Amino acid sequence: MKRIYISGPMSGGLPDLNFAAFHAEARRLHALGCEVVNPADINPVRGRGRPVALRRGGGRRELL
């Protein structure tokens, strides 16, 4: 199974940190049979920011 990390803009004034786009792409990739690593799932609490996700083990190096 192919493992894919979704990346894209999550800041800069995007509504809801662009989570809707990340979740839509994750659904599409799951339907194609891929294992998906979605940063919107790693740090689902809005407003906590990237450093919290990295402390929780969501650093990209650990996921790949």
SVG drawing of the C-alpha trace seen along z (x, -y; Angstrom):
<svg xmlns="http://www.w3.org/2000/svg" viewBox="-14 -36 27 38">
<polyline fill="none" stroke="black" stroke-width="0.4" points="0.0,0.0 1.3,-3.4 1.7,-5.9 1.1,-9.5 1.6,-12.6 -0.7,-15.4 0.8,-18.8 -0.5,-22.2 -1.3,-25.6 -2.8,-25.7 -2.3,-29.3 -2.4,-32.7 -6.0,-33.4 -7.5,-30.3 -10.9,-29.4 -10.7,-26.7 -6.9,-26.2 -8.0,-24.6 -9.1,-21.4 -11.9,-20.8 -9.5,-20.6 -7.2,-18.2 -10.1,-16.0 -11.5,-15.9 -8.1,-14.9 -7.7,-12.2 -11.0,-10.7 -10.0,-10.7 -6.7,-9.0 -8.2,-6.4 -10.7,-5.5 -7.7,-4.8 -6.3,-2.5 -3.6,-4.7 -2.6,-5.0 -2.9,-8.7 -1.1,-10.8 -3.2,-13.9 -1.9,-16.9 -5.5,-17.9 -5.9,-14.6 -2.5,-14.9 -3.4,-18.3 -7.2,-18.5 -7.5,-21.2 -7.8,-24.5 -5.6,-27.3 -2.9,-25.2 -0.4,-25.5 2.4,-23.5 4.7,-23.3 2.0,-21.4 1.6,-18.9 5.4,-18.3 5.6,-17.8 2.8,-15.2 4.9,-13.2 3.5,-14.7 6.8,-15.7 7.1,-14.7 10.4,-12.9 8.7,-10.5 5.8,-9.9 7.8,-9.0"/>
</svg>
